[in-house]
């Protein structure tokens, strides 16, 4: 599995842009100049009509610099939820703004720390006219405090459905979450009779969320690989310049072994992430397996390499001024997002028939 020339050029363009815009200011040029938000959106909805591999390229570069832009929640999760719903009218109304970055969207999905659709307790009941009324609480909503397009997964009498809710509805109560990882904006949203518009078919939410989970995990795995790779780059550079006992610490065999082990972890994780992206792009029946494997492998690789970064930097690695703590926090935060590695291994085992 190799990137095409166009995909490599996309990576160079995104990296060059992020070298000049490390904070949230990257969103406008990323969407306006590169068109990154529309890569996974079909041309009929003002997107570029690309796919999961191009998204993987962008996510890896965003992870490399721990960019706080709302790409994952808006251009990946929310956009793919709309596409998976099959609701052409909703897609035509909402996706063009998401594609050009003028609208930031989010999907309120997780409850009680779980991304399993079976755990959803937020309810939607028929309201006046053709609307619905939503009641419940959602956690870990990506960019939920700033999003202009809010999609909510809620349970009806027919199963889980997907609903559009106005963020300024008086029945919506939102508050930013205080997170360990300050580079990832999450929110907690409460719904007290908020008015919702059904997206797609009632009771089709399980299928939609399963698709979104796979694509979200594949994209997040790419971000984790980019961040882990950057951790390794910084650590190798430091080991080459930090002198102890008259020689660079990178010349000591024990340090060489630890760096070599970290390299193996990063490259294995990169293979897993690419495998998930190519499987999603091709529509392979086993794409769910690839996504679960990538999320598990990349979460653990990033956590391990970020930990080695701190250890091999010594005292400076635990200071607030150094970036090591930012990567370490992102590693542990992203390991929980969309489900823990252990949960995804259980999903994978169940799909392969390895559970009793």
C-alpha positions in Angstrom: 0.0 0.0 0.0 1.6 3.2 -1.2 0.4 6.8 -1.6 0.0 8.1 -5.1 1.9 11.1 -6.3 -1.1 13.3 -5.8 -1.6 12.1 -2.2 2.1 12.8 -1.5 1.7 16.3 -2.9 -1.4 16.7 -0.6 0.8 15.7 2.4 3.5 18.3 1.4 0.9 21.0 1.0 -0.7 20.4 4.4 2.6 20.1 6.1 3.9 23.3 4.7 0.7 25.1 5.7 0.9 23.7 9.3 4.5 24.8 9.6 3.2 28.3 9.4 -0.1 27.9 11.3 0.2 25.7 14.4 -3.0 26.9 16.2 -6.7 27.2 15.4 -5.8 29.9 12.8 -4.9 27.0 10.4 -8.6 26.2 9.8 -9.3 28.9 7.3 -6.3 28.3 5.0 -6.6 24.5 5.5 -10.2 24.6 4.2 -9.9 27.6 1.9 -6.6 27.0 0.2 -6.2 23.2 0.4 -9.9 22.3 0.5 -9.1 19.7 3.2 -12.6 19.7 4.8 -14.2 18.6 1.5 -11.9 15.7 0.6 -14.2 13.0 1.9 -17.4 14.7 0.6 -18.7 13.9 -2.9 -18.6 16.5 -5.7 -22.4 16.7 -5.8 -22.3 18.3 -2.3 -19.4 20.7 -3.2 -16.7 18.4 -2.0 -13.6 17.0 -3.7 -14.9 13.5 -4.1 -11.8 11.9 -2.7 -11.8 9.3 0.1 -10.5 7.8 3.3 -6.9 7.7 2.1 -6.8 11.5 1.4 -8.4 12.0 4.8 -5.7 9.8 6.3 -3.0 12.0 4.8 -4.5 15.1 6.3 -5.1 13.5 9.7 -1.5 12.3 10.0 -0.2 15.8 9.3 -2.6 17.3 11.8 -1.5 14.8 14.4 2.1 15.6 13.8 1.6 19.1 15.1 -1.3 18.4 17.5 -3.4 20.8 15.6 -6.6 21.9 17.4 -8.7 22.5 14.3 -12.1 20.8 14.2 -11.3 18.5 11.2 -12.0 15.1 12.9 -15.4 16.1 14.4 -16.7 18.1 11.4 -15.1 16.9 8.1 -14.9 13.3 9.1 -17.4 12.2 11.8 -20.3 14.6 11.2 -19.9 14.6 7.4 -19.7 10.9 7.2 -22.8 10.5 9.4 -24.8 12.6 7.0 -23.5 10.6 4.0 -24.2 7.3 5.7 -27.8 8.4 6.6 -28.7 8.5 2.9 -30.7 11.6 3.4 -30.1 13.5 0.2 -32.0 16.6 1.2 -30.0 17.0 4.5 -26.7 16.3 2.7 -27.5 19.0 0.1 -28.4 21.5 2.8 -25.6 20.8 5.2 -22.6 19.3 3.5 -21.5 22.3 1.3 -20.9 24.4 4.3 -19.0 21.6 6.0 -16.9 21.1 2.8 -15.8 24.7 2.5 -15.2 25.1 6.3 -17.7 27.9 6.8 -19.8 25.5 9.0 -18.3 23.4 11.8 -20.4 20.3 12.5 -20.4 17.7 15.2 -22.0 14.5 16.2 -23.2 14.0 19.8 -23.0 10.3 20.2 -21.2 9.0 23.3 -23.0 8.4 26.6 -21.6 7.1 29.9 -18.1 6.9 28.4 -19.2 4.5 25.7 -19.4 4.8 21.9 -21.5 1.6 21.6 -24.9 2.4 20.1 -26.4 -0.1 22.5 -25.5 2.3 25.4 -27.5 5.2 24.0 -30.2 6.3 26.4 -30.9 9.8 25.0 -34.5 9.6 23.7 -36.4 11.3 20.9 -40.2 11.4 21.1 -42.6 12.8 18.5 -43.3 16.5 19.1 -45.6 19.1 17.6 -46.1 18.9 13.8 -43.4 16.6 12.3 -40.7 17.4 14.8 -39.2 15.4 17.6 -38.2 16.3 21.2 -34.9 15.1 22.6 -34.1 14.3 26.2 -30.8 13.1 27.6 -27.1 13.9 28.0 -24.2 13.4 25.6 -20.5 13.3 26.5 -17.2 13.9 24.7 -18.7 15.8 21.9 -16.0 17.0 19.6 -16.0 20.8 19.3 -19.5 20.7 20.8 -19.3 24.1 22.3 -18.5 25.9 19.0 -20.3 23.8 16.4 -22.9 25.4 14.2 -24.3 22.1 13.0 -25.3 19.7 15.7 -26.3 16.1 14.9 -27.5 13.9 17.8 -28.0 10.2 18.1 -31.1 9.4 20.1 -33.3 6.4 20.7 -36.9 6.2 19.4 -39.5 3.5 19.5 -37.9 2.0 16.4 -34.3 2.1 17.5 -31.5 4.7 17.3 -32.1 7.6 15.0 -30.0 10.6 13.9 -31.4 14.1 14.5 -30.4 17.6 13.6 -30.8 20.0 16.5 -30.2 23.8 16.5 -27.3 24.5 18.8 -29.1 27.6 20.1 -32.3 25.7 20.9 -33.4 26.7 24.4 -33.6 23.0 25.2 -29.8 22.5 24.6 -27.5 23.0 27.5 -23.8 22.8 26.6 -20.6 23.2 28.5 -16.9 22.8 27.5 -15.2 19.8 29.2 -12.0 20.4 31.2 -9.7 17.8 29.6 -6.2 16.5 30.2 -5.5 17.2 26.6 -5.9 20.9 26.0 -5.5 20.6 22.3 -8.7 18.6 21.8 -12.0 20.5 22.5 -14.7 18.4 23.9 -18.1 19.3 25.4 -20.9 17.9 27.4 -24.4 18.5 26.0 -27.7 18.1 27.8 -31.1 18.0 26.0 -34.3 19.0 27.7 -37.0 18.9 25.2 -34.9 20.3 22.4 -36.5 20.2 19.0 -34.9 17.8 16.5 -35.3 17.1 12.8 -35.0 13.4 11.8 -32.1 12.7 9.4 -32.5 9.6 7.3 -34.7 6.8 8.4 -36.0 6.3 11.9 -34.2 3.4 13.6 -31.3 3.3 11.1 -28.9 4.8 13.6 -27.1 1.6 14.5 -26.0 1.1 10.9 -25.0 4.8 10.5 -23.0 4.9 13.7 -21.3 1.6 12.8 -20.1 3.2 9.6 -19.1 6.4 11.3 -17.2 4.5 14.0 -15.1 2.6 11.4 -14.2 5.8 9.5 -13.6 7.8 12.7 -11.3 5.1 14.0 -9.4 5.0 10.7 -8.9 8.7 10.7 -8.0 8.9 14.4 -5.4 6.1 13.9 -3.7 8.2 11.2 -3.6 11.2 13.6 -2.0 9.0 16.3 0.6 7.8 13.8 1.5 11.3 12.8 1.9 12.3 16.4 3.9 9.2 17.4 6.2 9.8 14.4 6.8 13.3 15.5 7.6 12.1 19.0 10.2 9.8 17.6 11.7 12.5 15.4 12.1 14.9 18.3 13.6 12.2 20.5 16.1 11.0 18.0 17.2 14.6 17.4 17.6 15.2 21.1 19.5 11.9 21.6 22.0 13.1 18.9 22.7 16.4 20.6 22.4 15.7 24.3 25.9 14.9 25.6 26.5 12.8 28.7 29.9 11.4 29.9 31.5 13.1 26.9 29.4 11.5 24.1 25.8 11.9 22.7 23.3 9.8 24.6 22.1 8.4 21.3 25.5 6.5 21.0 24.7 4.4 24.1 23.4 0.9 23.2 20.6 1.0 25.7 19.2 4.2 24.2 19.7 2.9 20.6 17.6 -0.2 21.5 14.8 1.9 23.0 14.7 4.2 19.9 14.7 1.2 17.6 11.8 -0.3 19.5 9.9 3.0 19.2 10.6 3.0 15.5 9.2 -0.5 15.1 6.1 0.6 17.0 5.6 3.7 14.8 6.1 1.8 11.5 3.8 -1.0 12.5 1.1 1.5 13.6 1.5 3.3 10.2 0.9 0.1 8.4 -2.2 -0.6 10.4 -3.5 2.9 9.8 -2.9 2.8 6.1 -4.5 -0.6 6.0 -7.7 0.8 7.6 -7.7 3.8 5.2 -7.3 1.7 2.1 -9.9 -0.8 3.3 -12.4 2.0 4.0 -11.7 3.6 0.6 -12.3 0.4 -1.3 -15.4 -0.5 0.7 -14.0 -3.8 1.7 -16.3 -6.0 3.7 -13.6 -6.4 6.3 -13.1 -2.6 6.8 -14.6 -2.8 10.3 -11.9 -5.3 11.3 -9.1 -3.1 9.9 -10.5 -0.1 11.7 -10.7 -1.9 15.1 -7.2 -3.3 14.7 -5.8 0.1 13.7 -7.5 2.0 16.6 -6.1 -0.5 19.1 -2.6 -0.8 17.6 -2.1 3.0 17.0 -3.5 4.0 20.4 -1.0 1.8 22.2 1.9 2.7 20.0 1.4 6.4 20.4 1.1 6.0 24.2 4.3 4.0 24.4 6.3 6.3 22.1 5.1 9.4 23.9 6.2 7.8 27.2 9.6 7.1 25.8 9.9 10.7 24.6 9.5 11.9 28.2 11.9 9.2 29.6 14.7 9.8 27.0 14.5 13.6 27.3 15.2 13.3 31.0 14.4 16.3 33.3 13.4 18.6 30.4 10.8 16.1 29.3 8.7 16.8 32.4 8.8 20.5 32.1 5.8 22.6 31.1 7.9 24.5 28.5 8.7 21.3 26.5 6.2 19.8 24.0 6.6 16.3 25.4 3.7 16.6 27.9 1.4 17.8 25.1 2.0 14.6 23.1 1.7 12.5 26.2 -1.7 14.0 27.0 -2.9 13.7 23.5 -1.8 10.1 23.4 -3.8 9.1 26.5 -6.8 11.2 25.5 -7.0 9.8 22.0 -6.7 6.3 23.3 -10.1 6.8 24.9 -11.8 8.6 22.0 -14.1 6.3 20.0 -13.5 3.5 22.5 -10.5 2.0 24.3 -8.0 -0.4 22.7 -9.4 -3.2 24.8 -13.0 -2.5 23.6 -11.9 -2.6 20.0 -10.0 -5.8 20.5 -13.2 -7.4 21.9 -15.1 -6.1 18.8 -12.4 -7.6 16.6 -12.5 -10.9 18.4 -16.3 -11.1 18.3 -16.3 -10.4 14.5 -13.6 -13.1 14.0 -15.6 -15.6 16.0 -12.9 -15.9 18.7 -15.2 -15.3 21.7 -17.0 -18.1 23.4 
